[in-house]
């Protein structure tokens, strides 16, 4: 009996502790507080504040009955929680223990979505569930509009007969109509605004274009759990067909994540001669980091119809295509300087009628080590690569490439030297029609010398400039070695080349009012050129790039193009960038890409120019891009963008638009014209496609787009 009594006493003590923990204390603060013991009621006046369970209740006057938990609040009532949500009004009655009650002529604010909900009475079922009838919903910050004076109205609002609020979940209203100012515009049967990740239909996209006809995209979002979600988008294009796009994302752990994108489309008007009316595009990315046990990556791409990726070339308006899609499955592991990996590559040929002659690497194994200390500064890098190359028709077989190299860095004065010496051992056997094997040993020597100088310039304004000059000279030698291998072997061509590089960098240092230093690159330039040599009697050079060749006794001297890269930004609002290959003996650029940008507070513009020439110095590409934007008024952004092909004298793309933003809404219109492929007989021509899209954003609700 004594043991039973002790156990019972322990259970009762635990029960009382649990009740005490559940019964959170209530704190009251005010300018003046009185307590009527007969009715167990506190009466507070002036700056009243009551705190309990992460909630704060404020009012000019408060009456709190300690027995039943009822709080009556009068004058400037404010009810806050710890997430920034609140309810305000002139009067409220709440049970502080259960949080049941109501607030009259009240406004509820949902902080996470910045949404205001106004009603003559907001009923609270508990801390998380509210209900109101005849509500006005808006995202506009307008105190006068949130009053009950009908003279004022927000810039936009939704008026609903019934509104349910589930905090940290959703706001649901029905039926409702949408107002701009005081004018009703359209009616909705219902609307649900999620406050967290929640399954449901997202805003649709709809519109019209000349090539696709009427377009309607309807996405549905599925919040599977905290680490997985999926979006299903039904797609309808009136002139070409319909389909379903699926995106599945997962984040199982911090180390395992990925994404699947699946497009299934029924083409109602396929190109002439194309019998595949249903197409499937599959893109999968997967990353799994197992820390010390390695890293697994997958990148899968598959097309059921190779025409899916065919496009019109902007230069000559002929049908072109990516040659392949590439799918990869890769695993690698590293322990200190040692590494090991296995790769698998699958290529889908988009040009050939089938995939029978497409070379696949299944698998490719590599291993080796980097920067192994041998003796003092002498280090060893070694890598080995084995691959099995397979195709249905044509030679296939194995390749082994073992490449050790030694390096010994040293310094003389201000110059850093890095000499390296190594070999490439190649072995391959092959089959399918022909059977055989070859091997070769290709030596490689290189020497790089690099240094840098700098000087700092102090200005009277307190700013500083640092000028850095970094010259580099490198020489690479690979002798001519007989390498008669199948086409799936990457060989090492003969090379005897000297590379000269010079880099100039200017960095500006400024100090702001807080004494913090800010560094900005205002100038960068890099110039490099390659000079090739070969024994004239034994190995005359066959130039690959556009180069000039001079014959001296026993040697061929080849001068390659000069590569130039420049970035200039003397002011925060201005920057210029350039890349170019210049053949100075021919006095011509074989490739250039230049961009000029100005960006001010109220306007800006950019100009881009590109050109390219082939090995015979014939121009193959020549285009210019113009882009201008400006703010005619503070809240209005406008832009114009033009791409012009100088070579063929046409505009492959034109775009223009504007976007207006207010404190709680935005509206934009974008118009475009571009060239799209259209089959005429057995050829393709450029057909002008004109279209537009509209963007409407409502603060607190979301973004509507018409594409």
C-alpha positions as CSV (number, residue, x, y, z in Angstrom):
1,X,0.0,0.0,0.0
2,X,2.9,2.4,0.8
3,X,4.4,1.8,-2.6
4,X,1.1,2.4,-4.3
5,X,0.7,5.7,-2.4
6,X,4.2,6.9,-3.5
7,X,3.5,6.0,-7.1
8,X,0.1,7.8,-7.0
9,X,1.7,10.9,-5.4
10,X,4.4,11.0,-8.1
11,X,1.7,10.8,-10.9
12,X,-0.3,13.6,-9.3
13,X,2.9,15.8,-9.0
14,X,3.7,15.3,-12.6
15,X,0.1,16.1,-13.6
16,X,0.2,19.3,-11.6
17,X,3.5,20.3,-13.2
18,X,2.1,19.7,-16.6
19,X,-0.9,21.9,-15.8
20,X,1.3,24.6,-14.4
21,X,3.5,24.5,-17.6
22,X,0.4,24.7,-19.8
23,X,-1.1,27.6,-17.9
24,X,1.1,30.5,-19.1
25,X,1.0,33.6,-16.9
26,X,-0.7,36.8,-18.0
27,X,1.1,40.1,-17.6
28,X,-0.8,43.4,-17.4
29,X,0.7,46.9,-17.6
30,X,-1.1,50.3,-17.7
31,X,-1.0,53.8,-16.4
32,X,-3.6,52.9,-13.8
33,X,-4.8,49.4,-12.6
34,X,-7.4,48.5,-10.1
35,X,-8.5,45.0,-9.0
36,X,-12.0,44.0,-7.8
37,X,-11.5,40.9,-5.8
38,X,-15.3,40.2,-5.5
39,X,-15.6,39.7,-9.3
40,X,-11.8,38.8,-9.8
41,X,-11.5,41.5,-12.4
42,X,-8.7,43.9,-13.3
43,X,-9.6,47.3,-14.7
44,X,-6.8,49.1,-16.5
45,X,-6.8,52.5,-18.1
46,X,-4.2,54.4,-20.2
47,X,-1.7,52.7,-22.4
48,X,-2.9,49.2,-21.5
49,X,-0.8,46.3,-22.4
50,X,-1.6,42.6,-21.8
51,X,0.9,39.8,-22.7
52,X,0.3,36.1,-22.9
53,X,1.4,33.2,-25.2
54,X,3.5,35.3,-27.7
55,X,0.5,37.7,-28.1
56,X,0.3,41.4,-27.1
57,X,-3.0,43.2,-26.6
58,X,-3.0,47.0,-26.5
59,X,-5.9,49.4,-25.9
60,X,-6.8,52.7,-24.1
61,X,-8.9,50.7,-21.7
62,X,-9.0,47.0,-20.7
63,X,-11.2,44.9,-18.4
64,X,-9.8,41.5,-17.6
65,X,-11.8,38.8,-15.7
66,X,-9.2,36.5,-14.2
67,X,-11.8,33.7,-13.6
68,X,-13.2,33.2,-17.1
69,X,-10.3,34.8,-19.1
70,X,-12.5,37.4,-20.9
71,X,-10.7,40.6,-21.9
72,X,-12.7,43.6,-23.1
73,X,-10.7,46.2,-25.0
74,X,-11.8,49.7,-25.9
75,X,-10.1,52.5,-27.9
76,X,-7.2,52.0,-30.3
77,X,-7.3,48.2,-29.9
78,X,-4.2,46.4,-31.3
79,X,-3.6,42.7,-31.1
80,X,-0.2,41.4,-32.2
81,X,1.5,38.1,-32.5
82,X,5.2,37.3,-32.7
83,X,5.2,36.9,-36.5
84,X,4.1,40.5,-37.2
85,X,0.4,39.8,-37.9
86,X,-2.1,42.1,-36.2
87,X,-5.7,43.0,-35.8
88,X,-6.7,46.7,-35.1
89,X,-10.0,48.3,-34.3
90,X,-11.9,50.5,-31.8
91,X,-13.3,47.5,-29.8
92,X,-12.6,43.8,-29.2
93,X,-13.6,41.1,-26.8
94,X,-11.3,38.1,-26.4
95,X,-10.9,35.1,-24.2
96,X,-7.2,35.3,-23.4
97,X,-7.0,31.6,-22.6
98,X,-8.6,30.2,-25.7
99,X,-8.2,33.3,-27.9
100,X,-11.9,33.1,-29.0
101,X,-13.5,36.5,-29.6
102,X,-14.2,39.2,-32.1
103,X,-13.0,42.7,-33.1
104,X,-15.5,45.3,-34.5
105,X,-14.8,47.7,-37.4
106,X,-11.4,45.9,-37.6
107,X,-8.5,45.5,-40.0
108,X,-6.4,42.3,-40.0
109,X,-2.9,42.4,-41.4
110,X,-1.1,39.3,-42.7
111,X,2.6,40.2,-42.6
112,X,4.0,37.4,-44.7
113,X,2.0,38.4,-47.8
114,X,1.6,42.1,-46.9
115,X,-2.2,41.8,-47.1
116,X,-4.9,43.9,-45.4
117,X,-8.4,42.4,-44.6
118,X,-11.1,44.9,-43.5
119,X,-14.5,43.9,-42.1
120,X,-17.2,45.3,-39.7
121,X,-16.5,42.3,-37.5
122,X,-13.6,39.8,-37.5
123,X,-14.4,36.6,-35.5
124,X,-11.5,34.7,-33.9
125,X,-12.1,31.0,-33.3
126,X,-8.6,30.5,-31.9
127,X,-5.1,31.9,-32.4
128,X,-4.9,30.7,-36.0
129,X,-8.4,30.7,-37.4
130,X,-10.3,33.9,-38.3
131,X,-13.5,34.5,-40.2
132,X,-15.1,37.7,-41.6
133,X,-18.0,38.6,-43.8
134,X,-18.4,41.5,-46.2
135,X,-14.6,42.0,-46.3
136,X,-12.3,44.3,-48.3
137,X,-8.9,42.9,-49.2
138,X,-6.0,44.9,-50.5
139,X,-2.2,45.0,-50.5
140,X,-2.1,48.8,-50.6
141,X,-0.6,50.9,-47.7
142,X,-3.4,53.5,-47.3
143,X,-4.5,54.3,-43.7
144,X,-7.4,56.4,-45.0
145,X,-8.6,53.6,-47.3
146,X,-8.6,51.1,-44.4
147,X,-10.9,53.3,-42.4
148,X,-14.7,52.9,-42.7
149,X,-15.1,56.3,-44.4
150,X,-16.5,55.4,-47.9
151,X,-14.9,58.6,-49.3
152,X,-11.6,56.8,-49.6
153,X,-10.8,53.6,-51.6
154,X,-7.5,51.8,-52.2
155,X,-6.0,51.7,-55.7
156,X,-7.2,48.1,-56.0
157,X,-9.2,45.9,-53.7
158,X,-11.1,42.6,-53.6
159,X,-14.6,42.6,-52.0
160,X,-15.7,39.2,-50.7
161,X,-18.9,38.0,-49.1
162,X,-17.0,35.5,-46.9
163,X,-13.3,35.3,-46.0
164,X,-11.5,32.6,-43.9
165,X,-8.0,33.2,-42.6
166,X,-5.9,30.2,-41.5
167,X,-2.6,31.8,-40.2
168,X,0.5,30.3,-41.7
169,X,-1.6,28.5,-44.3
170,X,-4.0,30.4,-46.5
171,X,-6.6,33.1,-47.0
172,X,-9.8,31.9,-48.8
173,X,-12.6,34.2,-50.0
174,X,-15.8,33.7,-52.0
175,X,-17.7,35.0,-53.9
176,X,-15.9,38.2,-54.8
177,X,-15.4,41.1,-57.2
178,X,-12.3,43.1,-58.1
179,X,-12.2,46.9,-57.9
180,X,-9.9,49.5,-59.3
181,X,-10.5,52.4,-57.0
182,X,-14.2,52.3,-56.5
183,X,-15.1,50.8,-59.9
184,X,-15.9,47.1,-60.1
185,X,-14.0,45.5,-63.0
186,X,-14.6,41.7,-62.9
187,X,-16.1,39.0,-60.7
188,X,-14.5,35.7,-59.4
189,X,-16.3,32.8,-57.8
190,X,-13.5,32.3,-55.3
191,X,-9.8,33.0,-54.6
192,X,-7.3,31.2,-52.3
193,X,-4.0,32.9,-51.4
194,X,-1.5,30.5,-49.8
195,X,0.5,31.9,-46.9
196,X,3.0,29.0,-47.1
197,X,4.0,26.3,-49.6
198,X,0.6,24.7,-50.3
199,X,-0.9,22.6,-53.0
200,X,-3.3,24.3,-55.4
201,X,-3.7,26.0,-58.8
202,X,-1.3,28.8,-59.6
203,X,-2.1,31.9,-61.7
204,X,-2.6,31.0,-65.4
205,X,-0.8,32.5,-68.4
206,X,-2.7,33.2,-71.5
207,X,-2.4,35.2,-74.7
208,X,-2.0,35.1,-78.5
209,X,0.8,35.0,-81.1
210,X,0.8,34.8,-84.8
211,X,2.5,31.4,-85.0
212,X,0.9,29.6,-82.0
213,X,-2.5,31.1,-82.0
214,X,-4.4,31.4,-78.7
215,X,-2.2,30.2,-75.8
216,X,-3.3,29.1,-72.3
217,X,-1.0,27.6,-69.6
218,X,-2.5,26.4,-66.4
219,X,-0.1,25.3,-63.6
220,X,-0.9,23.3,-60.6
221,X,1.5,23.2,-57.7
222,X,1.7,20.1,-55.5
223,X,3.5,20.5,-52.1
224,X,4.3,16.8,-51.6
225,X,6.2,17.4,-48.3
226,X,8.9,19.7,-47.0
227,X,11.6,18.2,-49.2
228,X,9.6,17.5,-52.4
229,X,7.3,19.4,-54.7
230,X,5.9,19.2,-58.3
231,X,4.4,21.6,-60.8
232,X,2.1,20.3,-63.5
233,X,1.4,22.8,-66.3
234,X,-1.2,22.1,-68.9
235,X,-0.4,23.8,-72.2
236,X,-2.7,24.7,-75.1
237,X,-1.5,26.4,-78.3
238,X,-4.4,26.8,-80.7
239,X,-2.4,26.5,-83.9
240,X,0.2,23.8,-83.0
241,X,-1.2,21.5,-80.3
242,X,-1.4,20.8,-76.6
243,X,0.6,19.1,-73.9
244,X,1.6,18.8,-70.3
245,X,4.9,20.0,-68.6
246,X,5.9,18.5,-65.3
247,X,8.6,19.7,-63.0
248,X,9.5,17.5,-60.0
249,X,12.0,18.9,-57.5
250,X,13.4,17.1,-54.4
251,X,15.8,18.0,-51.6
252,X,15.9,14.8,-49.6
253,X,19.0,15.8,-47.6
254,X,21.5,18.6,-47.7
255,X,23.6,16.3,-49.9
256,X,21.0,14.7,-52.2
257,X,18.9,16.9,-54.4
258,X,17.7,17.1,-58.0
259,X,15.1,18.0,-60.6
260,X,13.1,16.3,-63.3
261,X,11.6,18.3,-66.2
262,X,9.3,16.3,-68.5
263,X,7.5,17.9,-71.5
264,X,4.9,15.9,-73.3
265,X,3.3,17.7,-76.3
266,X,0.8,16.5,-78.9
267,X,1.6,18.3,-82.2
268,X,-1.6,18.7,-84.2
269,X,0.3,20.2,-87.2
270,X,3.7,18.5,-87.5
271,X,6.1,19.6,-90.2
272,X,5.7,18.0,-93.6
273,X,7.2,14.5,-93.7
274,X,7.3,14.2,-89.9
275,X,5.1,11.4,-88.7
276,X,5.9,11.8,-85.0
277,X,3.0,13.9,-83.8
278,X,3.8,13.4,-80.1
279,X,7.1,14.6,-78.7
280,X,8.8,13.9,-75.3
281,X,11.5,16.1,-73.9
282,X,13.2,14.7,-70.7
283,X,15.7,16.6,-68.6
284,X,17.0,15.1,-65.3
285,X,19.6,16.5,-63.0
286,X,20.7,14.7,-59.8
287,X,23.4,15.5,-57.3
288,X,24.4,13.2,-54.4
289,X,27.3,14.3,-52.3
290,X,28.4,11.4,-50.1
291,X,31.3,13.5,-48.6
292,X,34.3,11.2,-48.1
293,X,32.6,8.4,-50.1
294,X,32.4,10.5,-53.3
295,X,30.1,12.5,-55.4
296,X,27.4,11.1,-57.8
297,X,25.9,13.3,-60.6
298,X,23.5,12.6,-63.3
299,X,22.5,14.8,-66.2
300,X,20.1,13.1,-68.5
301,X,18.6,14.6,-71.7
302,X,16.3,12.7,-74.1
303,X,14.2,13.8,-77.1
304,X,11.7,11.6,-78.8
305,X,11.8,13.8,-81.9
306,X,15.1,15.5,-83.0
307,X,13.1,18.3,-84.6
308,X,12.3,19.6,-81.1
309,X,15.6,21.5,-81.0
310,X,16.0,22.6,-84.5
311,X,16.1,26.4,-85.0
312,X,16.7,28.9,-87.7
313,X,20.2,30.2,-87.8
314,X,20.1,33.9,-87.4
315,X,22.9,34.6,-89.9
316,X,21.8,32.9,-93.1
317,X,18.2,31.8,-92.2
318,X,18.9,28.2,-92.9
319,X,17.8,25.3,-90.7
320,X,20.4,24.4,-88.2
321,X,20.5,22.2,-85.1
322,X,22.5,21.2,-82.1
323,X,24.5,18.1,-83.2
324,X,23.8,16.1,-80.1
325,X,22.1,15.9,-76.8
326,X,24.5,14.7,-74.1
327,X,23.5,12.5,-71.1
328,X,26.0,12.0,-68.3
329,X,26.3,9.7,-65.3
330,X,29.4,10.6,-63.2
331,X,30.9,9.4,-60.0
332,X,34.1,10.7,-58.5
333,X,35.9,10.4,-55.2
334,X,39.0,12.2,-53.9
335,X,41.2,11.5,-50.9
336,X,43.9,14.2,-50.5
337,X,45.9,14.4,-53.8
338,X,44.4,11.1,-55.1
339,X,41.3,10.9,-57.2
340,X,39.2,8.3,-58.9
341,X,36.1,8.6,-61.2
342,X,33.8,6.8,-63.5
343,X,31.8,8.6,-66.3
344,X,29.3,7.4,-68.8
345,X,28.3,9.5,-71.8
346,X,25.4,8.9,-74.1
347,X,25.0,11.1,-77.2
348,X,21.7,11.4,-79.1
349,X,22.4,12.4,-82.7
350,X,20.0,15.2,-83.8
351,X,21.2,15.4,-87.4
352,X,21.7,11.8,-88.7
353,X,18.6,9.7,-89.5
354,X,19.5,7.4,-86.6
355,X,21.9,6.8,-83.8
356,X,23.8,3.8,-85.3
357,X,27.0,5.7,-86.0
358,X,27.0,7.8,-82.9
359,X,30.0,7.1,-80.7
360,X,29.2,6.4,-77.0
361,X,31.6,6.3,-74.1
362,X,30.3,3.6,-71.8
363,X,32.2,3.8,-69.5
364,X,35.1,6.2,-69.0
365,X,37.4,5.6,-66.0
366,X,40.0,8.1,-64.8
367,X,42.3,8.1,-61.8
368,X,45.5,9.7,-60.7
369,X,47.1,12.2,-58.3
370,X,48.0,15.8,-58.3
371,X,50.9,17.7,-56.7
372,X,52.6,14.7,-55.1
373,X,55.8,15.7,-53.3
374,X,58.8,13.8,-54.7
375,X,61.8,15.7,-53.5
376,X,61.8,19.2,-52.0
377,X,59.9,21.3,-54.6
378,X,59.8,18.5,-57.2
379,X,56.2,17.3,-57.6
380,X,54.4,14.7,-59.7
381,X,51.1,14.9,-61.4
382,X,49.8,11.6,-62.9
383,X,46.5,10.9,-64.6
384,X,45.2,7.8,-66.4
385,X,42.1,7.5,-68.5
386,X,40.4,4.4,-69.8
387,X,37.4,4.6,-72.1
388,X,35.3,2.0,-74.0
389,X,34.0,3.6,-77.2
390,X,30.9,1.9,-78.7
391,X,28.8,2.4,-81.8
392,X,26.7,0.0,-83.7
393,X,28.2,0.8,-87.1
394,X,31.9,1.7,-87.4
395,X,35.1,1.2,-85.5
396,X,34.8,0.8,-81.7
397,X,37.2,-0.2,-79.0
398,X,39.3,0.7,-76.0
399,X,41.6,3.6,-75.3
400,X,44.1,3.9,-72.5
401,X,45.9,7.2,-71.8
402,X,48.5,7.5,-69.0
403,X,50.1,10.9,-68.5
404,X,52.7,11.5,-65.8
405,X,54.4,14.9,-65.5
406,X,57.0,16.4,-63.2
407,X,57.2,20.1,-62.2
408,X,59.8,22.0,-60.2
409,X,58.7,25.6,-59.5
410,X,61.5,28.1,-58.5
411,X,62.1,31.8,-58.3
412,X,64.9,34.0,-59.6
413,X,64.6,37.6,-58.4
414,X,61.0,38.7,-59.1
415,X,60.3,36.1,-61.7
416,X,58.5,32.8,-61.0
417,X,59.4,29.8,-63.2
418,X,57.4,26.6,-63.6
419,X,59.2,24.0,-65.8
420,X,57.2,20.7,-66.5
421,X,58.2,17.5,-68.3
422,X,56.0,14.6,-69.0
423,X,54.8,12.0,-71.4
424,X,51.5,10.7,-72.8
425,X,51.3,7.0,-73.3
426,X,48.4,6.0,-75.7
427,X,47.1,2.5,-76.4
428,X,44.1,1.5,-78.3
429,X,42.6,-1.6,-79.8
430,X,39.6,-1.7,-82.1
431,X,37.2,-4.1,-83.9
432,X,34.1,-4.3,-86.1
433,X,35.3,-4.9,-89.7
434,X,38.9,-4.1,-88.8
435,X,40.8,-5.5,-85.9
436,X,44.1,-4.2,-84.5
437,X,45.9,-2.1,-81.9
438,X,48.3,0.8,-81.8
439,X,50.4,2.5,-79.1
440,X,52.6,5.6,-78.9
441,X,54.6,7.6,-76.4
442,X,54.4,11.4,-76.8
443,X,56.7,13.6,-74.7
444,X,55.8,17.1,-73.7
445,X,57.9,19.9,-72.3
446,X,56.9,23.3,-71.1
447,X,58.3,26.3,-69.3
448,X,56.4,29.2,-67.9
449,X,57.9,32.4,-66.5
450,X,55.6,35.0,-64.8
451,X,56.1,38.1,-62.7
452,X,54.1,41.1,-61.6
453,X,54.9,44.7,-60.7
454,X,52.6,47.3,-59.1
455,X,52.6,50.9,-58.1
456,X,50.1,52.8,-55.9
457,X,49.1,56.4,-56.7
458,X,47.7,58.6,-53.9
459,X,45.3,61.4,-55.0
460,X,44.5,64.6,-53.2
461,X,40.9,63.5,-52.7
462,X,42.1,60.6,-50.6
463,X,41.4,57.9,-53.2
464,X,44.1,55.5,-54.4
465,X,44.9,53.7,-57.6
466,X,46.8,50.5,-57.8
467,X,48.4,49.6,-61.2
468,X,49.4,46.0,-61.7
469,X,51.5,44.8,-64.7
470,X,51.8,41.0,-65.1
471,X,53.9,39.7,-68.0
472,X,54.0,36.0,-68.8
473,X,56.1,33.9,-71.2
474,X,55.5,30.2,-71.9
475,X,57.0,27.7,-74.3
476,X,55.5,24.3,-75.1
477,X,57.2,21.6,-77.1
478,X,55.6,18.4,-78.3
479,X,57.7,16.5,-81.0
480,X,56.2,14.8,-84.0
481,X,55.3,11.2,-83.1
482,X,53.5,8.7,-85.3
483,X,49.9,8.4,-84.0
484,X,47.7,6.4,-86.4
485,X,44.7,5.7,-84.2
486,X,40.9,5.4,-84.9
487,X,38.8,8.5,-84.8
488,X,37.6,7.9,-81.3
489,X,41.2,8.5,-79.9
490,X,42.2,12.0,-78.9
491,X,45.8,12.3,-80.1
492,X,48.5,14.9,-79.3
493,X,49.6,16.9,-82.4
494,X,53.1,18.2,-82.8
495,X,53.6,21.6,-81.3
496,X,56.5,24.0,-80.8
497,X,55.0,27.3,-79.6
498,X,56.0,30.4,-77.7
499,X,53.2,32.3,-76.0
500,X,53.6,35.9,-74.8
501,X,51.0,37.4,-72.5
502,X,50.8,40.9,-70.9
503,X,48.1,41.9,-68.3
504,X,47.4,45.4,-67.0
505,X,45.0,46.0,-64.1
506,X,44.0,49.3,-62.4
507,X,42.0,49.1,-59.2
508,X,40.5,52.1,-57.5
509,X,40.1,52.4,-53.7
510,X,37.7,54.8,-52.2
511,X,36.6,55.4,-48.6
512,X,32.9,56.2,-47.8
513,X,31.6,58.4,-45.1
514,X,31.7,55.5,-42.6
515,X,35.4,54.9,-43.2
516,X,34.8,51.7,-45.1
517,X,37.0,51.0,-48.1
518,X,35.5,50.1,-51.5
519,X,37.6,48.5,-54.3
520,X,36.5,48.6,-57.9
521,X,38.3,47.5,-61.1
522,X,38.4,50.4,-63.5
523,X,40.7,49.0,-66.1
524,X,41.8,45.5,-67.3
525,X,43.6,44.5,-70.4
526,X,45.1,41.3,-71.6
527,X,47.1,40.7,-74.8
528,X,48.5,37.4,-75.8
529,X,50.0,36.0,-79.0
530,X,51.3,32.6,-80.0
531,X,54.4,32.0,-82.2
532,X,54.8,28.5,-83.6
533,X,58.1,26.8,-84.9
534,X,58.8,23.6,-86.7
535,X,61.7,21.9,-88.5
536,X,61.0,22.8,-92.2
537,X,62.7,19.7,-93.5
538,X,60.8,17.3,-91.3
539,X,57.6,18.8,-90.1
540,X,56.2,21.9,-91.9
541,X,53.3,23.4,-90.0
542,X,49.8,23.1,-91.4
543,X,48.1,26.1,-89.7
544,X,44.8,25.5,-88.0
545,X,43.9,29.1,-87.2
546,X,44.3,32.0,-89.6
547,X,48.0,32.6,-89.3
548,X,50.9,34.0,-91.4
549,X,53.8,31.7,-92.1
550,X,57.5,32.6,-92.9
551,X,60.2,30.2,-94.0
552,X,63.7,30.6,-92.6
553,X,66.6,28.2,-93.1
554,X,65.4,24.8,-91.8
555,X,62.5,26.3,-89.8
556,X,58.9,27.5,-90.3
557,X,57.9,30.4,-88.2
558,X,54.1,31.0,-87.8
559,X,52.6,34.1,-86.3
560,X,49.2,33.5,-84.8
561,X,46.4,36.1,-84.3
562,X,46.6,38.5,-81.3
563,X,44.0,37.9,-78.6
564,X,42.8,40.9,-76.8
565,X,40.5,41.3,-73.8
566,X,39.6,44.7,-72.3
567,X,37.3,45.9,-69.5
568,X,37.0,49.7,-68.8
569,X,34.8,51.2,-66.0
570,X,36.2,54.7,-65.0
571,X,32.8,55.6,-63.5
572,X,30.0,53.6,-61.8
573,X,27.6,54.4,-64.6
574,X,29.8,53.4,-67.5
575,X,31.6,50.2,-68.6
576,X,33.0,48.9,-71.8
577,X,34.1,45.3,-72.6
578,X,35.8,43.8,-75.6
579,X,37.2,40.5,-76.8
580,X,38.9,40.2,-80.2
581,X,41.3,38.1,-82.3
582,X,43.3,40.4,-84.6
583,X,45.4,39.2,-87.6
584,X,47.8,42.1,-87.7
585,X,49.6,41.1,-91.0
586,X,46.2,41.1,-92.7
587,X,45.1,44.1,-90.8
588,X,41.7,42.5,-89.9
589,X,39.8,41.2,-87.0
590,X,38.7,37.5,-87.3
591,X,36.5,37.8,-84.3
592,X,35.2,40.7,-82.1
593,X,32.6,41.1,-79.4
594,X,32.2,44.6,-78.0
595,X,29.7,46.0,-75.5
596,X,29.2,49.6,-74.3
597,X,26.9,50.4,-71.4
598,X,25.7,53.6,-69.7
599,X,23.4,53.3,-66.7
600,X,22.1,56.5,-65.0
601,X,19.3,57.0,-62.5
602,X,16.7,58.0,-65.1
603,X,18.0,56.4,-68.3
604,X,20.6,54.1,-69.8
605,X,21.6,52.5,-73.1
606,X,23.9,49.8,-74.4
607,X,25.4,48.9,-77.8
608,X,26.8,45.5,-78.6
609,X,28.7,44.5,-81.8
610,X,29.9,41.1,-82.9
611,X,31.6,39.9,-86.1
612,X,33.3,36.6,-87.1
613,X,35.3,35.5,-90.2
614,X,36.3,32.0,-91.4
615,X,39.7,30.6,-92.3
616,X,39.6,32.4,-95.7
617,X,38.7,35.7,-94.0
618,X,35.1,35.7,-95.3
619,X,32.6,37.3,-93.0
620,X,30.3,34.7,-91.5
621,X,28.6,36.7,-88.8
622,X,28.0,40.4,-88.3
623,X,25.4,41.8,-85.9
624,X,24.7,44.7,-83.7
625,X,22.3,45.0,-80.6
626,X,20.8,48.2,-79.4
627,X,19.1,48.6,-76.1
628,X,17.7,51.7,-74.4
629,X,15.7,52.2,-71.2
630,X,14.5,55.3,-69.4
631,X,12.2,56.4,-66.6
632,X,10.0,59.3,-68.0
633,X,8.5,59.4,-64.5
634,X,9.7,57.9,-61.2
635,X,7.4,54.8,-61.3
636,X,7.4,54.1,-65.1
637,X,10.2,52.0,-66.7
638,X,10.3,51.7,-70.5
639,X,12.7,50.0,-72.9
640,X,13.5,49.2,-76.5
641,X,15.8,46.4,-77.7
642,X,16.8,45.7,-81.3
643,X,19.0,43.0,-82.8
644,X,20.1,43.7,-86.3
645,X,22.0,41.3,-88.6
646,X,24.2,43.6,-90.8
647,X,25.3,40.8,-93.0
648,X,21.8,39.9,-94.2
649,X,20.1,43.3,-93.5
650,X,17.3,42.1,-91.3
651,X,16.2,42.3,-87.7
652,X,15.9,38.8,-86.1
653,X,14.4,40.3,-83.0
654,X,12.7,43.5,-81.8
655,X,11.3,44.1,-78.4
656,X,9.8,47.1,-76.6
657,X,7.7,47.5,-73.5
658,X,7.0,49.4,-70.3
659,X,6.3,48.6,-66.6
660,X,4.5,50.9,-64.2
661,X,4.8,50.3,-60.4
662,X,2.8,51.8,-57.6
663,X,3.1,51.0,-53.9
664,X,0.8,48.0,-54.2
665,X,0.5,47.1,-57.8
666,X,2.3,47.0,-61.2
667,X,1.4,46.8,-64.8
668,X,3.6,46.0,-67.8
669,X,3.2,45.5,-71.5
670,X,5.9,43.8,-73.7
671,X,5.7,43.6,-77.5
672,X,8.0,41.4,-79.6
673,X,8.7,40.5,-83.2
674,X,11.2,37.7,-84.0
675,X,12.0,35.2,-86.8
676,X,10.8,31.6,-86.4
677,X,11.3,28.7,-88.8
678,X,8.5,27.8,-91.2
679,X,8.8,24.8,-93.6
680,X,8.0,25.5,-97.2
681,X,8.4,22.4,-99.3
682,X,11.8,20.9,-98.5
683,X,13.3,24.2,-97.2
684,X,12.8,26.5,-94.2
685,X,12.2,30.2,-94.3
686,X,12.1,32.9,-91.6
687,X,8.5,33.8,-90.7
688,X,7.9,36.9,-88.6
689,X,6.2,36.1,-85.4
690,X,4.5,39.0,-83.6
691,X,3.3,38.7,-80.0
692,X,3.0,40.4,-76.7
693,X,2.6,39.6,-73.0
694,X,1.1,41.5,-70.1
695,X,2.2,41.5,-66.5
696,X,-0.1,42.5,-63.7
697,X,1.2,42.3,-60.1
698,X,-0.9,42.9,-57.0
699,X,1.0,43.2,-53.8
700,X,-0.1,40.5,-51.4
701,X,-1.8,38.5,-54.1
702,X,0.8,37.7,-56.7
703,X,1.7,38.2,-60.4
704,X,-0.7,37.6,-63.3
705,X,1.0,37.1,-66.7
706,X,-0.4,37.0,-70.2
707,X,2.2,35.5,-72.7
